[in-house]
Amino acid sequence: MTGALPLGSPISERSVDAREDPEIRVATVDEILDLRYRVLIVGTKRASAEVPGDREEKTLHVGAFLNGRAIGCASLLPAEWEGTHAWQLRCMAIEPSFQGKGLGSSVLAYLEDLALKQSPARIFWCNARIEAVGFYEKQGWRAVSEEYVIDDVGPHRRMLRRLGPACTELEEERHG
Ligand SMILES: CC(C)(COP(=O)(O)OP(=O)(O)OC[C@H]1O[C@@H](n2cnc3c(N)ncnc32)[C@H](O)[C@@H]1OP(=O)(O)O)[C@@H](O)C(=O)NCCC(=O)NCCS
């Protein structure tokens, strides 16, 4: 295991022990910013891996950690969907050398379960990068928009996952 790397350093397969299972757990935003930066920001015109609401109390961050280093992450921010309590999924990222091994689906499932325990909201939505739409569809999400472009990032589709009965109305229920 190597020591701390400077921000934005790639993690080679040699720097982690891939024989160990990653630990998936609640994370702080600071633990996952570097991974977000390398996977989601490099190659765009954006400068920061932080998004508005990241440090709000009710925002949920989950990470997959191997030898203490984040190799997967995703976040849920309280948000509305058509006047109803909902969660917006943001910044889902898996270290490139660990993609395609089931880690993304495990991180997302962990995060959804966590949200269901913490809030009556049963609706999840996100602005999905076009190349990730197929991944979300396999996790039970569905595309609910045509393709649109987010400046500095590229083409997206809005995706939705609705679980259980319709969520309570905003004015009737406390969120979380
Ligand atoms: C998209 C991403 C999060 C998926 O994570 P992952 O760990 O590679 O995905 P998994 O291995 O858990 O895949 C789960 C299933 O989805 C499928 N899948 C994964 N990525 C896919 C893709 N881009 N398109 C279609 N299907 C995909 C897998 O084949 C697998 O299918 P299976 O259940 O039939 O075996 C990851 O590849 C990533 O970080 N990509 C770059 C950043 C990104 O695009 N993030 C999303 C921003 S909206």
The ligand as a MOL file (V3000), in Angstrom:
LIG
                    3D

  0  0  0     0  0            999 V3000
M  V30 BEGIN CTAB
M  V30 COUNTS 48 50 0 0 0
M  V30 BEGIN ATOM
M  V30 1 C -21.1920 4.2110 -14.7120 0
M  V30 2 C -20.4440 3.5670 -13.5550 0
M  V30 3 C -20.7930 4.2990 -12.2600 0
M  V30 4 C -20.8760 2.1000 -13.4490 0
M  V30 5 O -20.1910 1.4650 -12.3790 0
M  V30 6 P -19.5580 -0.0010 -12.6110 0
M  V30 7 O -18.9670 -0.4560 -11.3370 0
M  V30 8 O -18.6590 0.0720 -13.7660 0
M  V30 9 O -20.8570 -0.8560 -12.9980 0
M  V30 10 P -21.2010 -2.3330 -12.5330 0
M  V30 11 O -20.0140 -3.2020 -12.7790 0
M  V30 12 O -21.7730 -2.3270 -11.1490 0
M  V30 13 O -22.3350 -2.6990 -13.5740 0
M  V30 14 C -23.6110 -3.1600 -13.2030 0
M  V30 15 C -24.3380 -3.5680 -14.4690 0
M  V30 16 O -24.4670 -2.4280 -15.3200 0
M  V30 17 C -23.8170 -2.6830 -16.5710 0
M  V30 18 N -23.1380 -1.4530 -16.9700 0
M  V30 19 C -22.1240 -0.8500 -16.3400 0
M  V30 20 N -21.7880 0.2740 -16.9810 0
M  V30 21 C -22.6160 0.3630 -18.0410 0
M  V30 22 C -22.7570 1.3010 -19.0850 0
M  V30 23 N -21.9910 2.4030 -19.1490 0
M  V30 24 N -23.7260 1.0900 -20.0310 0
M  V30 25 C -24.5140 -0.0050 -19.9630 0
M  V30 26 N -24.4340 -0.9320 -18.9720 0
M  V30 27 C -23.4950 -0.7420 -18.0350 0
M  V30 28 C -22.8450 -3.8000 -16.3110 0
M  V30 29 O -22.6060 -4.5310 -17.4840 0
M  V30 30 C -23.5940 -4.6130 -15.2730 0
M  V30 31 O -24.5620 -5.4020 -15.9200 0
M  V30 32 P -25.0100 -6.8500 -15.3320 0
M  V30 33 O -25.7080 -6.5620 -14.0380 0
M  V30 34 O -25.9200 -7.3930 -16.3800 0
M  V30 35 O -23.7510 -7.6350 -15.1630 0
M  V30 36 C -18.9060 3.5870 -13.7740 0
M  V30 37 O -18.6020 2.8850 -14.9580 0
M  V30 38 C -18.3040 4.9710 -13.8600 0
M  V30 39 O -17.8870 5.5180 -12.8480 0
M  V30 40 N -18.2410 5.5550 -15.0740 0
M  V30 41 C -17.5820 6.8440 -15.2840 0
M  V30 42 C -18.2860 7.9850 -14.5680 0
M  V30 43 C -19.7510 8.0740 -14.8980 0
M  V30 44 O -20.1690 8.0360 -16.0540 0
M  V30 45 N -20.5620 8.2340 -13.8290 0
M  V30 46 C -21.9760 8.4100 -13.9590 0
M  V30 47 C -22.2510 9.8870 -14.0280 0
M  V30 48 S -24.0060 10.1960 -14.3240 0
M  V30 END ATOM
M  V30 BEGIN BOND
M  V30 1 1 1 2
M  V30 2 1 2 3
M  V30 3 1 2 4
M  V30 4 1 2 36
M  V30 5 1 4 5
M  V30 6 1 5 6
M  V30 7 2 6 7
M  V30 8 1 6 8
M  V30 9 1 6 9
M  V30 10 1 9 10
M  V30 11 2 10 11
M  V30 12 1 10 12
M  V30 13 1 10 13
M  V30 14 1 13 14
M  V30 15 1 14 15
M  V30 16 1 15 16
M  V30 17 1 15 30
M  V30 18 1 16 17
M  V30 19 1 17 18
M  V30 20 1 17 28
M  V30 21 1 18 19
M  V30 22 1 18 27
M  V30 23 2 19 20
M  V30 24 1 20 21
M  V30 25 1 21 22
M  V30 26 2 21 27
M  V30 27 1 22 23
M  V30 28 2 22 24
M  V30 29 1 24 25
M  V30 30 2 25 26
M  V30 31 1 26 27
M  V30 32 1 28 29
M  V30 33 1 28 30
M  V30 34 1 30 31
M  V30 35 1 31 32
M  V30 36 2 32 33
M  V30 37 1 32 34
M  V30 38 1 32 35
M  V30 39 1 36 37
M  V30 40 1 36 38
M  V30 41 2 38 39
M  V30 42 1 38 40
M  V30 43 1 40 41
M  V30 44 1 41 42
M  V30 45 1 42 43
M  V30 46 2 43 44
M  V30 47 1 43 45
M  V30 48 1 45 46
M  V30 49 1 46 47
M  V30 50 1 47 48
M  V30 END BOND
M  V30 END CTAB
M  END
